[in-house]
Amino acid sequence: MIIDFSASIYDKILPFPSDPEVSVKNKDYIKVCGFYVTSISMSVHTGTHVDTPLHCINGKPSTENIDLSYYVGRAYCIDTPTKKMKL
């Protein structure tokens, strides 16, 4: 079974410091062309992402040159409470 642990991306999600603001806009073009259209503007560091060797080392592999099997395997999901616990 494959479980996707990716975080959702939504309008105004907090970006990495100094990255541009995230914008997700839905346009209703149903009457014009029969579709809804979504435009997304964000840094590639928004939400769940993969930093490849090229991110830090010039001339190293980028995302399209890395075998996706490196990102598939066993994982643990840990539930961390969002409220402070009283001891």
PDB file of N, CA, C and O in Angstrom:
ATOM      1  N   MET A   1       0.846  -1.173   0.000  1.00  0.00           N
ATOM      2  CA  MET A   1       0.000   0.000   0.000  1.00  0.00           C
ATOM      3  C   MET A   1       0.894   1.240   0.000  1.00  0.00           C
ATOM      4  O   MET A   1       1.916   1.276   0.686  1.00  0.00           O
ATOM      5  N   ILE A   2       0.512   2.237  -0.758  1.00  0.00           N
ATOM      6  CA  ILE A   2       1.229   3.500  -0.774  1.00  0.00           C
ATOM      7  C   ILE A   2       0.382   4.545  -0.057  1.00  0.00           C
ATOM      8  O   ILE A   2      -0.795   4.724  -0.371  1.00  0.00           O
ATOM      9  N   ILE A   3       0.985   5.227   0.903  1.00  0.00           N
ATOM     10  CA  ILE A   3       0.315   6.298   1.635  1.00  0.00           C
ATOM     11  C   ILE A   3       1.078   7.585   1.368  1.00  0.00           C
ATOM     12  O   ILE A   3       2.291   7.646   1.564  1.00  0.00           O
ATOM     13  N   ASP A   4       0.373   8.599   0.924  1.00  0.00           N
ATOM     14  CA  ASP A   4       0.982   9.889   0.625  1.00  0.00           C
ATOM     15  C   ASP A   4       0.962  10.747   1.894  1.00  0.00           C
ATOM     16  O   ASP A   4      -0.110  11.095   2.389  1.00  0.00           O
ATOM     17  N   PHE A   5       2.129  11.085   2.414  1.00  0.00           N
ATOM     18  CA  PHE A   5       2.242  11.901   3.621  1.00  0.00           C
ATOM     19  C   PHE A   5       2.375  13.392   3.312  1.00  0.00           C
ATOM     20  O   PHE A   5       2.672  14.186   4.204  1.00  0.00           O
ATOM     21  N   SER A   6       2.160  13.771   2.066  1.00  0.00           N
ATOM     22  CA  SER A   6       2.323  15.178   1.675  1.00  0.00           C
ATOM     23  C   SER A   6       1.334  16.078   2.394  1.00  0.00           C
ATOM     24  O   SER A   6       0.168  15.727   2.571  1.00  0.00           O
ATOM     25  N   ALA A   7       1.816  17.241   2.806  1.00  0.00           N
ATOM     26  CA  ALA A   7       0.946  18.237   3.428  1.00  0.00           C
ATOM     27  C   ALA A   7       0.162  18.971   2.341  1.00  0.00           C
ATOM     28  O   ALA A   7       0.654  19.140   1.226  1.00  0.00           O
ATOM     29  N   SER A   8      -1.032  19.398   2.659  1.00  0.00           N
ATOM     30  CA  SER A   8      -1.856  20.158   1.718  1.00  0.00           C
ATOM     31  C   SER A   8      -1.271  21.551   1.520  1.00  0.00           C
ATOM     32  O   SER A   8      -0.685  22.129   2.434  1.00  0.00           O
ATOM     33  N   ILE A   9      -1.441  22.076   0.316  1.00  0.00           N
ATOM     34  CA  ILE A   9      -1.041  23.445   0.012  1.00  0.00           C
ATOM     35  C   ILE A   9      -2.319  24.246  -0.170  1.00  0.00           C
ATOM     36  O   ILE A   9      -3.224  23.825  -0.890  1.00  0.00           O
ATOM     37  N   TYR A  10      -2.394  25.405   0.485  1.00  0.00           N
ATOM     38  CA  TYR A  10      -3.597  26.218   0.409  1.00  0.00           C
ATOM     39  C   TYR A  10      -3.208  27.695   0.431  1.00  0.00           C
ATOM     40  O   TYR A  10      -2.076  28.047   0.763  1.00  0.00           O
ATOM     41  N   ASP A  11      -4.151  28.540   0.076  1.00  0.00           N
ATOM     42  CA  ASP A  11      -3.917  29.978   0.017  1.00  0.00           C
ATOM     43  C   ASP A  11      -3.452  30.497   1.375  1.00  0.00           C
ATOM     44  O   ASP A  11      -4.060  30.195   2.402  1.00  0.00           O
ATOM     45  N   LYS A  12      -2.399  31.257   1.377  1.00  0.00           N
ATOM     46  CA  LYS A  12      -1.842  31.914   2.559  1.00  0.00           C
ATOM     47  C   LYS A  12      -1.135  30.969   3.530  1.00  0.00           C
ATOM     48  O   LYS A  12      -0.859  31.363   4.663  1.00  0.00           O
ATOM     49  N   ILE A  13      -0.829  29.712   3.113  1.00  0.00           N
ATOM     50  CA  ILE A  13      -0.046  28.838   3.975  1.00  0.00           C
ATOM     51  C   ILE A  13       1.276  29.553   4.265  1.00  0.00           C
ATOM     52  O   ILE A  13       1.800  30.255   3.401  1.00  0.00           O
ATOM     53  N   LEU A  14       1.811  29.381   5.462  1.00  0.00           N
ATOM     54  CA  LEU A  14       3.049  30.078   5.811  1.00  0.00           C
ATOM     55  C   LEU A  14       4.204  29.577   4.949  1.00  0.00           C
ATOM     56  O   LEU A  14       4.470  28.376   4.898  1.00  0.00           O
ATOM     57  N   PRO A  15       4.883  30.493   4.277  1.00  0.00           N
ATOM     58  CA  PRO A  15       6.028  30.089   3.460  1.00  0.00           C
ATOM     59  C   PRO A  15       7.296  30.005   4.309  1.00  0.00           C
ATOM     60  O   PRO A  15       7.324  30.463   5.451  1.00  0.00           O
ATOM     61  N   PHE A  16       8.334  29.418   3.740  1.00  0.00           N
ATOM     62  CA  PHE A  16       9.649  29.444   4.369  1.00  0.00           C
ATOM     63  C   PHE A  16      10.048  30.913   4.493  1.00  0.00           C
ATOM     64  O   PHE A  16       9.777  31.699   3.585  1.00  0.00           O
ATOM     65  N   PRO A  17      10.698  31.305   5.618  1.00  0.00           N
ATOM     66  CA  PRO A  17      11.095  32.712   5.770  1.00  0.00           C
ATOM     67  C   PRO A  17      11.854  33.228   4.541  1.00  0.00           C
ATOM     68  O   PRO A  17      12.731  32.539   4.020  1.00  0.00           O
ATOM     69  N   SER A  18      11.532  34.384   4.099  1.00  0.00           N
ATOM     70  CA  SER A  18      12.082  35.106   2.947  1.00  0.00           C
ATOM     71  C   SER A  18      11.559  34.591   1.601  1.00  0.00           C
ATOM     72  O   SER A  18      11.880  35.175   0.567  1.00  0.00           O
ATOM     73  N   ASP A  19      10.762  33.513   1.585  1.00  0.00           N
ATOM     74  CA  ASP A  19      10.138  33.039   0.344  1.00  0.00           C
ATOM     75  C   ASP A  19       8.883  33.867   0.060  1.00  0.00           C
ATOM     76  O   ASP A  19       8.326  34.468   0.979  1.00  0.00           O
ATOM     77  N   PRO A  20       8.428  33.908  -1.199  1.00  0.00           N
ATOM     78  CA  PRO A  20       7.227  34.681  -1.521  1.00  0.00           C
ATOM     79  C   PRO A  20       5.969  34.091  -0.883  1.00  0.00           C
ATOM     80  O   PRO A  20       5.909  32.901  -0.575  1.00  0.00           O
ATOM     81  N   GLU A  21       4.976  34.944  -0.694  1.00  0.00           N
ATOM     82  CA  GLU A  21       3.688  34.511  -0.150  1.00  0.00           C
ATOM     83  C   GLU A  21       3.045  33.480  -1.080  1.00  0.00           C
ATOM     84  O   GLU A  21       3.186  33.562  -2.300  1.00  0.00           O
ATOM     85  N   VAL A  22       2.349  32.526  -0.502  1.00  0.00           N
ATOM     86  CA  VAL A  22       1.657  31.492  -1.278  1.00  0.00           C
ATOM     87  C   VAL A  22       0.279  32.013  -1.675  1.00  0.00           C
ATOM     88  O   VAL A  22      -0.456  32.557  -0.850  1.00  0.00           O
ATOM     89  N   SER A  23      -0.056  31.838  -2.945  1.00  0.00           N
ATOM     90  CA  SER A  23      -1.351  32.274  -3.452  1.00  0.00           C
ATOM     91  C   SER A  23      -1.997  31.141  -4.248  1.00  0.00           C
ATOM     92  O   SER A  23      -1.415  30.638  -5.209  1.00  0.00           O
ATOM     93  N   VAL A  24      -3.194  30.747  -3.842  1.00  0.00           N
ATOM     94  CA  VAL A  24      -3.977  29.737  -4.567  1.00  0.00           C
ATOM     95  C   VAL A  24      -5.318  30.388  -4.895  1.00  0.00           C
ATOM     96  O   VAL A  24      -6.106  30.691  -3.999  1.00  0.00           O
ATOM     97  N   LYS A  25      -5.565  30.595  -6.162  1.00  0.00           N
ATOM     98  CA  LYS A  25      -6.792  31.275  -6.603  1.00  0.00           C
ATOM     99  C   LYS A  25      -7.581  30.384  -7.552  1.00  0.00           C
ATOM    100  O   LYS A  25      -7.034  29.838  -8.510  1.00  0.00           O
ATOM    101  N   ASN A  26      -8.863  30.246  -7.275  1.00  0.00           N
ATOM    102  CA  ASN A  26      -9.756  29.471  -8.136  1.00  0.00           C
ATOM    103  C   ASN A  26     -10.584  30.427  -8.985  1.00  0.00           C
ATOM    104  O   ASN A  26     -11.172  31.377  -8.470  1.00  0.00           O
ATOM    105  N   LYS A  27     -10.624  30.173 -10.266  1.00  0.00           N
ATOM    106  CA  LYS A  27     -11.406  30.995 -11.198  1.00  0.00           C
ATOM    107  C   LYS A  27     -12.531  30.145 -11.776  1.00  0.00           C
ATOM    108  O   LYS A  27     -12.317  29.013 -12.209  1.00  0.00           O
ATOM    109  N   ASP A  28     -13.711  30.707 -11.773  1.00  0.00           N
ATOM    110  CA  ASP A  28     -14.882  30.010 -12.308  1.00  0.00           C
ATOM    111  C   ASP A  28     -15.073  30.402 -13.768  1.00  0.00           C
ATOM    112  O   ASP A  28     -15.637  31.453 -14.071  1.00  0.00           O
ATOM    113  N   TYR A  29     -14.603  29.554 -14.658  1.00  0.00           N
ATOM    114  CA  TYR A  29     -14.780  29.777 -16.095  1.00  0.00           C
ATOM    115  C   TYR A  29     -15.811  28.813 -16.683  1.00  0.00           C
ATOM    116  O   TYR A  29     -15.817  28.564 -17.889  1.00  0.00           O
ATOM    117  N   ILE A  30     -16.676  28.276 -15.834  1.00  0.00           N
ATOM    118  CA  ILE A  30     -17.683  27.303 -16.286  1.00  0.00           C
ATOM    119  C   ILE A  30     -18.515  27.875 -17.436  1.00  0.00           C
ATOM    120  O   ILE A  30     -18.722  27.198 -18.443  1.00  0.00           O
ATOM    121  N   LYS A  31     -18.985  29.095 -17.298  1.00  0.00           N
ATOM    122  CA  LYS A  31     -19.832  29.684 -18.348  1.00  0.00           C
ATOM    123  C   LYS A  31     -19.036  30.007 -19.603  1.00  0.00           C
ATOM    124  O   LYS A  31     -19.589  30.000 -20.703  1.00  0.00           O
ATOM    125  N   VAL A  32     -17.748  30.289 -19.454  1.00  0.00           N
ATOM    126  CA  VAL A  32     -16.912  30.674 -20.595  1.00  0.00           C
ATOM    127  C   VAL A  32     -16.435  29.447 -21.369  1.00  0.00           C
ATOM    128  O   VAL A  32     -16.607  29.365 -22.585  1.00  0.00           O
ATOM    129  N   CYS A  33     -15.830  28.488 -20.648  1.00  0.00           N
ATOM    130  CA  CYS A  33     -15.239  27.338 -21.345  1.00  0.00           C
ATOM    131  C   CYS A  33     -15.559  25.998 -20.710  1.00  0.00           C
ATOM    132  O   CYS A  33     -15.085  24.960 -21.173  1.00  0.00           O
ATOM    133  N   GLY A  34     -16.369  26.012 -19.639  1.00  0.00           N
ATOM    134  CA  GLY A  34     -16.786  24.757 -19.032  1.00  0.00           C
ATOM    135  C   GLY A  34     -15.858  24.202 -17.970  1.00  0.00           C
ATOM    136  O   GLY A  34     -15.964  23.029 -17.614  1.00  0.00           O
ATOM    137  N   PHE A  35     -14.935  25.032 -17.447  1.00  0.00           N
ATOM    138  CA  PHE A  35     -13.972  24.536 -16.465  1.00  0.00           C
ATOM    139  C   PHE A  35     -13.776  25.514 -15.315  1.00  0.00           C
ATOM    140  O   PHE A  35     -14.018  26.714 -15.446  1.00  0.00           O
ATOM    141  N   TYR A  36     -13.333  24.972 -14.187  1.00  0.00           N
ATOM    142  CA  TYR A  36     -12.750  25.769 -13.118  1.00  0.00           C
ATOM    143  C   TYR A  36     -11.249  25.758 -13.361  1.00  0.00           C
ATOM    144  O   TYR A  36     -10.704  24.734 -13.775  1.00  0.00           O
ATOM    145  N   VAL A  37     -10.576  26.859 -13.118  1.00  0.00           N
ATOM    146  CA  VAL A  37      -9.134  26.958 -13.312  1.00  0.00           C
ATOM    147  C   VAL A  37      -8.520  27.431 -11.998  1.00  0.00           C
ATOM    148  O   VAL A  37      -9.015  28.373 -11.381  1.00  0.00           O
ATOM    149  N   THR A  38      -7.447  26.780 -11.574  1.00  0.00           N
ATOM    150  CA  THR A  38      -6.744  27.168 -10.358  1.00  0.00           C
ATOM    151  C   THR A  38      -5.354  27.652 -10.713  1.00  0.00           C
ATOM    152  O   THR A  38      -4.619  26.974 -11.431  1.00  0.00           O
ATOM    153  N   SER A  39      -4.990  28.824 -10.212  1.00  0.00           N
ATOM    154  CA  SER A  39      -3.623  29.307 -10.384  1.00  0.00           C
ATOM    155  C   SER A  39      -2.926  29.245  -9.028  1.00  0.00           C
ATOM    156  O   SER A  39      -3.506  29.577  -7.994  1.00  0.00           O
ATOM    157  N   ILE A  40      -1.670  28.810  -9.058  1.00  0.00           N
ATOM    158  CA  ILE A  40      -0.885  28.664  -7.837  1.00  0.00           C
ATOM    159  C   ILE A  40       0.430  29.405  -8.014  1.00  0.00           C
ATOM    160  O   ILE A  40       1.121  29.226  -9.017  1.00  0.00           O
ATOM    161  N   SER A  41       0.775  30.238  -7.038  1.00  0.00           N
ATOM    162  CA  SER A  41       2.046  30.946  -7.037  1.00  0.00           C
ATOM    163  C   SER A  41       2.725  30.669  -5.702  1.00  0.00           C
ATOM    164  O   SER A  41       2.187  30.982  -4.641  1.00  0.00           O
ATOM    165  N   MET A  42       3.926  30.071  -5.771  1.00  0.00           N
ATOM    166  CA  MET A  42       4.636  29.725  -4.532  1.00  0.00           C
ATOM    167  C   MET A  42       6.078  29.363  -4.851  1.00  0.00           C
ATOM    168  O   MET A  42       6.435  29.134  -6.006  1.00  0.00           O
ATOM    169  N   SER A  43       6.883  29.315  -3.831  1.00  0.00           N
ATOM    170  CA  SER A  43       8.250  28.822  -3.950  1.00  0.00           C
ATOM    171  C   SER A  43       8.204  27.293  -3.977  1.00  0.00           C
ATOM    172  O   SER A  43       7.259  26.690  -3.468  1.00  0.00           O
ATOM    173  N   VAL A  44       9.205  26.678  -4.559  1.00  0.00           N
ATOM    174  CA  VAL A  44       9.247  25.210  -4.563  1.00  0.00           C
ATOM    175  C   VAL A  44       9.518  24.652  -3.166  1.00  0.00           C
ATOM    176  O   VAL A  44       9.449  23.440  -2.964  1.00  0.00           O
ATOM    177  N   HIS A  45       9.822  25.508  -2.212  1.00  0.00           N
ATOM    178  CA  HIS A  45      10.049  25.048  -0.836  1.00  0.00           C
ATOM    179  C   HIS A  45       8.774  25.054  -0.006  1.00  0.00           C
ATOM    180  O   HIS A  45       8.832  24.842   1.205  1.00  0.00           O
ATOM    181  N   THR A  46       7.644  25.287  -0.618  1.00  0.00           N
ATOM    182  CA  THR A  46       6.379  25.312   0.101  1.00  0.00           C
ATOM    183  C   THR A  46       5.906  23.892   0.397  1.00  0.00           C
ATOM    184  O   THR A  46       5.920  23.033  -0.484  1.00  0.00           O
ATOM    185  N   GLY A  47       5.489  23.648   1.632  1.00  0.00           N
ATOM    186  CA  GLY A  47       4.918  22.352   1.998  1.00  0.00           C
ATOM    187  C   GLY A  47       5.910  21.209   1.868  1.00  0.00           C
ATOM    188  O   GLY A  47       7.119  21.399   1.996  1.00  0.00           O
ATOM    189  N   THR A  48       5.381  20.023   1.612  1.00  0.00           N
ATOM    190  CA  THR A  48       6.194  18.827   1.471  1.00  0.00           C
ATOM    191  C   THR A  48       6.922  18.867   0.140  1.00  0.00           C
ATOM    192  O   THR A  48       6.298  19.043  -0.906  1.00  0.00           O
ATOM    193  N   HIS A  49       8.239  18.705   0.171  1.00  0.00           N
ATOM    194  CA  HIS A  49       9.009  18.759  -1.063  1.00  0.00           C
ATOM    195  C   HIS A  49      10.302  17.965  -0.907  1.00  0.00           C
ATOM    196  O   HIS A  49      10.644  17.521   0.189  1.00  0.00           O
ATOM    197  N   VAL A  50      10.998  17.798  -1.991  1.00  0.00           N
ATOM    198  CA  VAL A  50      12.264  17.076  -2.000  1.00  0.00           C
ATOM    199  C   VAL A  50      13.369  18.049  -2.393  1.00  0.00           C
ATOM    200  O   VAL A  50      13.287  18.712  -3.426  1.00  0.00           O
ATOM    201  N   ASP A  51      14.395  18.127  -1.567  1.00  0.00           N
ATOM    202  CA  ASP A  51      15.592  18.884  -1.936  1.00  0.00           C
ATOM    203  C   ASP A  51      16.588  17.899  -2.530  1.00  0.00           C
ATOM    204  O   ASP A  51      17.033  16.973  -1.853  1.00  0.00           O
ATOM    205  N   THR A  52      16.930  18.098  -3.773  1.00  0.00           N
ATOM    206  CA  THR A  52      17.874  17.211  -4.458  1.00  0.00           C
ATOM    207  C   THR A  52      19.293  17.733  -4.270  1.00  0.00           C
ATOM    208  O   THR A  52      19.478  18.852  -3.791  1.00  0.00           O
ATOM    209  N   PRO A  53      20.301  16.938  -4.640  1.00  0.00           N
ATOM    210  CA  PRO A  53      21.683  17.407  -4.507  1.00  0.00           C
ATOM    211  C   PRO A  53      21.926  18.749  -5.208  1.00  0.00           C
ATOM    212  O   PRO A  53      22.728  19.552  -4.733  1.00  0.00           O
ATOM    213  N   LEU A  54      21.242  19.003  -6.335  1.00  0.00           N
ATOM    214  CA  LEU A  54      21.422  20.254  -7.057  1.00  0.00           C
ATOM    215  C   LEU A  54      21.060  21.467  -6.206  1.00  0.00           C
ATOM    216  O   LEU A  54      21.570  22.563  -6.439  1.00  0.00           O
ATOM    217  N   HIS A  55      20.183  21.278  -5.223  1.00  0.00           N
ATOM    218  CA  HIS A  55      19.760  22.378  -4.351  1.00  0.00           C
ATOM    219  C   HIS A  55      20.967  23.025  -3.652  1.00  0.00           C
ATOM    220  O   HIS A  55      20.972  24.230  -3.401  1.00  0.00           O
ATOM    221  N   CYS A  56      21.977  22.221  -3.345  1.00  0.00           N
ATOM    222  CA  CYS A  56      23.140  22.729  -2.607  1.00  0.00           C
ATOM    223  C   CYS A  56      24.462  22.598  -3.355  1.00  0.00           C
ATOM    224  O   CYS A  56      25.439  23.258  -3.003  1.00  0.00           O
ATOM    225  N   ILE A  57      24.503  21.752  -4.382  1.00  0.00           N
ATOM    226  CA  ILE A  57      25.774  21.482  -5.064  1.00  0.00           C
ATOM    227  C   ILE A  57      25.587  21.654  -6.566  1.00  0.00           C
ATOM    228  O   ILE A  57      24.878  20.876  -7.204  1.00  0.00           O
ATOM    229  N   ASN A  58      26.225  22.671  -7.125  1.00  0.00           N
ATOM    230  CA  ASN A  58      26.114  22.955  -8.547  1.00  0.00           C
ATOM    231  C   ASN A  58      26.561  21.752  -9.387  1.00  0.00           C
ATOM    232  O   ASN A  58      27.591  21.141  -9.105  1.00  0.00           O
ATOM    233  N   GLY A  59      25.781  21.418 -10.416  1.00  0.00           N
ATOM    234  CA  GLY A  59      26.136  20.332 -11.317  1.00  0.00           C
ATOM    235  C   GLY A  59      25.669  18.956 -10.878  1.00  0.00           C
ATOM    236  O   GLY A  59      25.868  17.985 -11.608  1.00  0.00           O
ATOM    237  N   LYS A  60      25.049  18.842  -9.703  1.00  0.00           N
ATOM    238  CA  LYS A  60      24.556  17.538  -9.224  1.00  0.00           C
ATOM    239  C   LYS A  60      23.140  17.296  -9.754  1.00  0.00           C
ATOM    240  O   LYS A  60      22.538  18.203 -10.328  1.00  0.00           O
ATOM    241  N   PRO A  61      22.596  16.079  -9.569  1.00  0.00           N
ATOM    242  CA  PRO A  61      21.281  15.736 -10.131  1.00  0.00           C
ATOM    243  C   PRO A  61      20.140  16.607  -9.603  1.00  0.00           C
ATOM    244  O   PRO A  61      20.124  17.018  -8.443  1.00  0.00           O
ATOM    245  N   SER A  62      19.187  16.871 -10.500  1.00  0.00           N
ATOM    246  CA  SER A  62      17.961  17.569 -10.132  1.00  0.00           C
ATOM    247  C   SER A  62      16.836  16.548 -10.018  1.00  0.00           C
ATOM    248  O   SER A  62      17.047  15.358 -10.253  1.00  0.00           O
ATOM    249  N   THR A  63      15.660  17.004  -9.664  1.00  0.00           N
ATOM    250  CA  THR A  63      14.534  16.108  -9.384  1.00  0.00           C
ATOM    251  C   THR A  63      14.254  15.109 -10.504  1.00  0.00           C
ATOM    252  O   THR A  63      14.062  13.923 -10.238  1.00  0.00           O
ATOM    253  N   GLU A  64      14.230  15.571 -11.740  1.00  0.00           N
ATOM    254  CA  GLU A  64      13.879  14.672 -12.845  1.00  0.00           C
ATOM    255  C   GLU A  64      14.960  13.629 -13.119  1.00  0.00           C
ATOM    256  O   GLU A  64      14.732  12.697 -13.889  1.00  0.00           O
ATOM    257  N   ASN A  65      16.120  13.771 -12.507  1.00  0.00           N
ATOM    258  CA  ASN A  65      17.212  12.819 -12.718  1.00  0.00           C
ATOM    259  C   ASN A  65      17.426  11.868 -11.544  1.00  0.00           C
ATOM    260  O   ASN A  65      18.431  11.158 -11.495  1.00  0.00           O
ATOM    261  N   ILE A  66      16.494  11.851 -10.605  1.00  0.00           N
ATOM    262  CA  ILE A  66      16.624  10.984  -9.436  1.00  0.00           C
ATOM    263  C   ILE A  66      15.550   9.898  -9.504  1.00  0.00           C
ATOM    264  O   ILE A  66      14.378  10.184  -9.747  1.00  0.00           O
ATOM    265  N   ASP A  67      15.963   8.661  -9.287  1.00  0.00           N
ATOM    266  CA  ASP A  67      15.056   7.509  -9.303  1.00  0.00           C
ATOM    267  C   ASP A  67      14.050   7.636  -8.157  1.00  0.00           C
ATOM    268  O   ASP A  67      14.444   7.731  -6.995  1.00  0.00           O
ATOM    269  N   LEU A  68      12.755   7.638  -8.479  1.00  0.00           N
ATOM    270  CA  LEU A  68      11.715   7.801  -7.461  1.00  0.00           C
ATOM    271  C   LEU A  68      11.693   6.683  -6.424  1.00  0.00           C
ATOM    272  O   LEU A  68      11.124   6.854  -5.346  1.00  0.00           O
ATOM    273  N   SER A  69      12.299   5.551  -6.732  1.00  0.00           N
ATOM    274  CA  SER A  69      12.307   4.447  -5.765  1.00  0.00           C
ATOM    275  C   SER A  69      13.061   4.821  -4.485  1.00  0.00           C
ATOM    276  O   SER A  69      12.864   4.184  -3.451  1.00  0.00           O
ATOM    277  N   TYR A  70      13.920   5.842  -4.537  1.00  0.00           N
ATOM    278  CA  TYR A  70      14.605   6.305  -3.329  1.00  0.00           C
ATOM    279  C   TYR A  70      13.641   6.904  -2.316  1.00  0.00           C
ATOM    280  O   TYR A  70      13.960   6.994  -1.130  1.00  0.00           O
ATOM    281  N   TYR A  71      12.474   7.308  -2.772  1.00  0.00           N
ATOM    282  CA  TYR A  71      11.510   7.971  -1.902  1.00  0.00           C
ATOM    283  C   TYR A  71      10.358   7.065  -1.485  1.00  0.00           C
ATOM    284  O   TYR A  71       9.373   7.536  -0.917  1.00  0.00           O
ATOM    285  N   VAL A  72      10.473   5.784  -1.760  1.00  0.00           N
ATOM    286  CA  VAL A  72       9.432   4.828  -1.404  1.00  0.00           C
ATOM    287  C   VAL A  72      10.031   3.819  -0.438  1.00  0.00           C
ATOM    288  O   VAL A  72      11.090   3.249  -0.705  1.00  0.00           O
ATOM    289  N   GLY A  73       9.363   3.599   0.675  1.00  0.00           N
ATOM    290  CA  GLY A  73       9.866   2.625   1.639  1.00  0.00           C
ATOM    291  C   GLY A  73       9.047   2.658   2.907  1.00  0.00           C
ATOM    292  O   GLY A  73       7.980   3.270   2.964  1.00  0.00           O
ATOM    293  N   ARG A  74       9.549   2.004   3.898  1.00  0.00           N
ATOM    294  CA  ARG A  74       8.860   1.938   5.182  1.00  0.00           C
ATOM    295  C   ARG A  74       8.893   3.307   5.846  1.00  0.00           C
ATOM    296  O   ARG A  74       9.855   4.062   5.704  1.00  0.00           O
ATOM    297  N   ALA A  75       7.834   3.606   6.566  1.00  0.00           N
ATOM    298  CA  ALA A  75       7.757   4.897   7.257  1.00  0.00           C
ATOM    299  C   ALA A  75       6.992   4.729   8.559  1.00  0.00           C
ATOM    300  O   ALA A  75       6.229   3.779   8.737  1.00  0.00           O
ATOM    301  N   TYR A  76       7.207   5.642   9.433  1.00  0.00           N
ATOM    302  CA  TYR A  76       6.478   5.687  10.692  1.00  0.00           C
ATOM    303  C   TYR A  76       5.728   7.000  10.751  1.00  0.00           C
ATOM    304  O   TYR A  76       6.259   8.045  10.376  1.00  0.00           O
ATOM    305  N   CYS A  77       4.499   6.945  11.221  1.00  0.00           N
ATOM    306  CA  CYS A  77       3.700   8.141  11.402  1.00  0.00           C
ATOM    307  C   CYS A  77       3.575   8.369  12.901  1.00  0.00           C
ATOM    308  O   CYS A  77       3.046   7.522  13.620  1.00  0.00           O
ATOM    309  N   ILE A  78       4.060   9.509  13.372  1.00  0.00           N
ATOM    310  CA  ILE A  78       4.049   9.814  14.801  1.00  0.00           C
ATOM    311  C   ILE A  78       3.062  10.938  15.050  1.00  0.00           C
ATOM    312  O   ILE A  78       3.151  12.003  14.440  1.00  0.00           O
ATOM    313  N   ASP A  79       2.127  10.697  15.942  1.00  0.00           N
ATOM    314  CA  ASP A  79       1.121  11.707  16.299  1.00  0.00           C
ATOM    315  C   ASP A  79       1.693  12.592  17.401  1.00  0.00           C
ATOM    316  O   ASP A  79       1.951  12.127  18.511  1.00  0.00           O
ATOM    317  N   THR A  80       1.888  13.863  17.089  1.00  0.00           N
ATOM    318  CA  THR A  80       2.391  14.805  18.093  1.00  0.00           C
ATOM    319  C   THR A  80       1.269  15.761  18.447  1.00  0.00           C
ATOM    320  O   THR A  80       0.695  16.402  17.566  1.00  0.00           O
ATOM    321  N   PRO A  81       0.953  15.860  19.722  1.00  0.00           N
ATOM    322  CA  PRO A  81      -0.164  16.732  20.123  1.00  0.00           C
ATOM    323  C   PRO A  81       0.149  18.186  19.842  1.00  0.00           C
ATOM    324  O   PRO A  81       1.301  18.612  19.925  1.00  0.00           O
ATOM    325  N   THR A  82      -0.895  18.955  19.506  1.00  0.00           N
ATOM    326  CA  THR A  82      -0.718  20.373  19.223  1.00  0.00           C
ATOM    327  C   THR A  82      -0.954  21.228  20.460  1.00  0.00           C
ATOM    328  O   THR A  82      -0.601  22.407  20.468  1.00  0.00           O
ATOM    329  N   LYS A  83      -1.542  20.660  21.500  1.00  0.00           N
ATOM    330  CA  LYS A  83      -1.787  21.400  22.731  1.00  0.00           C
ATOM    331  C   LYS A  83      -0.734  20.997  23.764  1.00  0.00           C
ATOM    332  O   LYS A  83      -0.277  19.854  23.792  1.00  0.00           O
ATOM    333  N   LYS A  84      -0.361  21.951  24.607  1.00  0.00           N
ATOM    334  CA  LYS A  84       0.603  21.643  25.660  1.00  0.00           C
ATOM    335  C   LYS A  84      -0.051  20.723  26.690  1.00  0.00           C
ATOM    336  O   LYS A  84      -1.201  20.912  27.084  1.00  0.00           O
ATOM    337  N   MET A  85       0.714  19.733  27.105  1.00  0.00           N
ATOM    338  CA  MET A  85       0.208  18.785  28.108  1.00  0.00           C
ATOM    339  C   MET A  85       0.574  19.269  29.499  1.00  0.00           C
ATOM    340  O   MET A  85       1.659  19.811  29.706  1.00  0.00           O
ATOM    341  N   LYS A  86      -0.327  19.075  30.455  1.00  0.00           N
ATOM    342  CA  LYS A  86      -0.027  19.398  31.852  1.00  0.00           C
ATOM    343  C   LYS A  86       0.624  18.178  32.478  1.00  0.00           C
ATOM    344  O   LYS A  86       0.132  17.059  32.338  1.00  0.00           O
ATOM    345  N   LEU A  87       1.720  18.398  33.159  1.00  0.00           N
ATOM    346  CA  LEU A  87       2.427  17.290  33.815  1.00  0.00           C
ATOM    347  C   LEU A  87       2.101  17.247  35.279  1.00  0.00           C
ATOM    348  O   LEU A  87       2.601  16.382  35.998  1.00  0.00           O
TER     349      LEU A  87
END
